[in-house]
Amino acid sequence: MSYPPPSDPGWGEQPHKGDQPHWGEQPQPHWGGQPPYPPPPAYGSYGPAPASGNMNVMAILSLVFAFVFAPVGILLGHMARRQIRQTHEQGEQLAFWGLIASYVITGLYLLFCCGWLSLVVWAGANSGTTT
């Protein structure tokens, strides 16, 4: 069995050219060119700031009131979505999830109240028929 000479590329290897780095070497940028990757961000920075800065306050309150008093959360969520369409503020997702949470919690509250009321009526109807 004969092996390829050391100057020839082996099986599965690509021949080295003048501009390509050898295995394990970092590519060096050419003068006037860009480095191979951007420099790391400064310590403690979180990246660029959002493009449009203001968050809609009603959208935040919609999500908060979904868990405090859900009908107010519904009202605030609809008002926030209308304001966001007009002013192009941030907070569309907050308003959307505030509306969803408010509707679900209001529905569960109404279901609980109707169940409790029907239980009271049923208990009152059956308590007076003992003979």
JOLINRA-V56188 format. One line per field, one symbol per residue. phi: phi as a letter, one per 30 degrees, with the letter a starting at -180 (. if undefined). psi: psi as a letter, one per 30 degrees, with the letter a starting at -180 (. if undefined). burial: b if it has 24 or more other ideal C-beta (glycine too) atoms within 12 Angstrom, else e. Layout:
BEGIN
phi->???
psi->???
burial->???
END
This chain:
BEGIN
phi->.ccddedddddiccddcdddddeicddcdddicdddbddddddiccjddddcddcdddddddddddccbeddddddddddddddddciddjddddddddddddddddddddddddddddddddddddccdb
psi->kkkklffkkakflkkklefkllkfkkkkklkflllfllllllkglgalllekekkkeeeeeeeefefejeeeeeeeeeeeeeeeeefhllgeeeeefeeeeeeeeeeeeeeeeeeeeeeeeeeeeffggk.
burial->eeeeeeeeeeeeeeeeeeeeeeeeeeeeeeeeeeeeeeeeeeeeeeeeeeeeeeebebbbbbbbbbeeebebbbbbbebbbebbeeeebebbebbebbbebbeebbeeeeeeeeeeeeeeeeeeeeeeeee
END
